[in-house]
């Protein structure tokens, strides 16, 4: 009965957790670099998190990984730029920008 209630030790998962943390830190540094290149390095983390996937797509397309002419993708990009610029110029609050850029499930 003791064998069924024994919890796995954290040490068993440490190598996996360490690897995930290292990968996440590398991704964060790369993403921060892209934000800096775009001139958006000073954006609050909350807004950066909301547009993280969009920025990765910008980066991938600029590096030649793919190209899109999908009207919905282009509209999303315009929306991201619009709300980031509205926030940076003080025309809307962080909460408004984040909620406007939140991707809603179908």
Secondary structure, DSSP 8 states (H G I E B T S, - for coil): -HHHH----HHHHHHHHHHHHHHHHHHHHHHHHHHHHHT-TTS-HHHHHHTHHHHHHHHHHHTTS-----HHHHHHHHHHHHHHHHHHTTSS-HHHHHHHH-----
